[in-house]
Amino acid sequence: MVSKEFRQQIEGYGLTTAHILYRIPDHPGVLQTFVWQDYDLAPRFPVLTGFLDFWKRELDGPLHSVRVAHSQLVKPAEFRAVNGVLTLH
């Protein structure tokens, strides 16, 4: 069985990391950090957008800023079908 994460990488998903700064509700002058990481599709980032929509709708800490890094771990040139078998001792 192939893992969900591997299937997503083959479909073009890449590892996305978001560095989120938000304001603490009781102390609006103080910023807190939250790091979020999941597989997502660049450049629209639907998974991250869904998470940020959830944050705005359900959590009290208003967002200050979001920094995003994205890397496609499996690129088309790195994955290819091979015909044949190589036997080592």
N, C-alpha and C positions, 0 to 999 in steps of 0.2 A: 504494500500500500504506500502510495506517495503522499508525503505530508502536504497539508494545505498551503504552507508557506512556500514550498518548492513549486507547487502548481501556480501560485500567484506570481512567482518570479518568472516562470516561463511565459506567463500571459502579459508580462511587461511591468509588473509591479516592482518597486524598489523600496529599499529601507528608507523610511522617512523619520527624521528626528525633529521635533519642534521644541524650542526653548521658549516657554511661556512665562511672561511676567504679568502678575496680577496684583491688584490692590487688596490688602486685608480689609474686610468690611468694617471692623471696629476701629481701624487705624488707617484711614485713606492715604496718609502720607507715606506709608510703609509698603514697599514692593516685596512680594514673595516670588520665588522661582518654582516652576513645575516643568519637568522634562517628560515629554510624551514621545513614544516610539512605536511604529507599526509599519506594515507594508502598505504602500499607497501608489497611486498613479500620478506622475507629474505630467503636465504642469497644473492641472486643475485640483489635484489633491482632494478627491471626494471623501475619503475616510477622515482626513484631518478636518475638513470643513464640517462634516457631520459631528465630530467630537466638539469642535468649537461652538457649533449651534447648540449642542447639549449643554455645554458650559454656560453659555449666555442665558439659556432657558432655565436651568436647574440649580446653578450654584450662585452663591452670593458675591463672591469676589469678582469685581469687574476687571476685564482684561485691559492691560496696559499696552503690551506689545507681544508679537509672536515672530520668532526667527526660525526659518525652516532650512534644513539641510536634507538632501536627497541623493541617494546613490543606487544605481541599478547594479545589483550584485551579479546577475547572470545576464550577459549581453549576447546578442544573436551570434556573434563570431565565436563565442566561447562554448556554445552548445551545438553539437552536430551529431548526426547519426553515423555510426560506424558499422560497416559490414565486415564480418570476420571475427576470428577469435585469436588472441595472442596468449600463448601458454608459456608460463615461466616455470622453471624447475619445479 
